[in-house]
Amino acid sequence: MTNYRKQIFCEVLILGGGGAGLTAAIIASKQGFKTYVISKSEILQSHTIAAQGGINAALDPADDWRFHAYDTVKSGDYLADQDSVATMCYHAPEAIAWLKELGVDNPA
């Protein structure tokens, strides 16, 4: 077995090529940082792509983020931090719009 080592230099090193890791990489690189992502799987085979459930958000004008928050807390048996759930649900439509801008196929 041959040992192969390559030294790289970067300003931001991200471990994990799932949705959170790739989002961090996009943000860091757009801010001008030399960024690397290390992933144990190919980017298009990450766990995020395997999450078939999709993303939920109150996108319809007749819907309200508060209903989404209530459903999220209730389905989690009231174990989730309710302030965090409220923040997530309130900002979910913005996140969906941002993912669409990035070219994510049908984020909602």
C-alpha positions in Angstrom: 0.0 0.0 0.0 1.3 3.4 -1.0 0.9 6.3 1.4 -0.2 9.4 -0.4 -0.3 12.7 1.3 -1.1 16.0 -0.2 -0.9 19.2 1.7 -3.5 21.8 1.0 -4.0 25.3 2.3 -7.4 26.9 2.8 -9.1 29.4 5.0 -12.3 27.3 5.5 -12.3 23.5 5.8 -15.8 21.9 6.0 -16.2 18.3 7.1 -19.3 16.8 5.6 -20.9 17.2 2.2 -24.6 17.2 3.3 -26.9 20.1 3.0 -25.5 22.0 5.9 -21.9 21.5 4.8 -22.5 22.5 1.3 -24.5 25.6 2.4 -21.6 26.6 4.6 -19.2 26.1 1.6 -21.4 28.3 -0.7 -21.6 31.1 1.9 -17.8 30.9 2.7 -16.8 30.9 -1.0 -19.1 33.7 -1.9 -17.4 35.8 0.8 -14.1 35.2 -0.9 -12.6 32.5 1.4 -10.6 29.6 -0.1 -12.9 26.7 0.8 -12.6 23.0 0.8 -15.2 20.3 1.6 -14.2 16.9 2.7 -16.9 14.2 2.5 -16.9 10.5 2.9 -19.3 10.1 0.0 -19.7 11.8 -3.3 -21.6 15.1 -3.1 -24.5 13.8 -5.1 -24.8 10.8 -2.8 -25.0 12.6 0.5 -27.6 11.8 3.1 -29.4 15.0 2.2 -30.3 13.7 -1.2 -31.6 10.5 0.4 -34.1 12.5 2.6 -37.1 11.8 0.5 -39.5 13.6 2.8 -38.7 17.0 1.4 -38.9 20.4 3.1 -41.9 21.9 4.7 -42.8 25.6 4.8 -45.9 27.8 4.9 -45.6 29.1 1.3 -49.3 29.5 0.5 -50.7 32.9 1.5 -53.6 31.2 3.1 -51.2 29.3 5.4 -49.4 30.6 8.4 -46.0 29.8 9.8 -47.6 29.4 13.2 -49.5 26.3 12.0 -46.3 24.9 10.7 -44.6 25.5 14.0 -47.5 24.0 16.0 -47.5 20.9 13.7 -43.7 20.6 14.1 -43.7 20.8 17.9 -46.7 18.4 18.2 -45.2 15.8 15.9 -42.0 15.9 17.9 -44.0 15.1 21.1 -43.2 18.6 22.4 -39.5 17.7 22.8 -38.2 20.3 20.4 -37.1 23.7 21.6 -40.2 25.8 20.7 -38.4 29.0 20.2 -36.0 27.3 17.7 -39.0 25.7 15.9 -40.7 29.1 15.7 -37.6 30.7 14.2 -37.2 27.9 11.7 -40.8 28.0 10.6 -40.9 31.8 10.4 -37.8 31.9 8.1 -38.6 28.7 6.1 -40.1 30.6 3.1 -36.9 32.7 2.8 -34.8 29.5 3.0 -36.9 27.9 0.2 -36.5 30.9 -2.0 -32.7 30.9 -1.4 -32.5 27.2 -2.3 -34.4 27.9 -5.5 -31.9 30.7 -6.4 -29.1 28.2 -5.9 -30.8 25.8 -8.4 -32.0 23.2 -5.9 -34.5 21.0 -7.8 -38.0 21.4 -6.1 -36.8 22.3 -2.6 -40.4 22.5 -1.4 
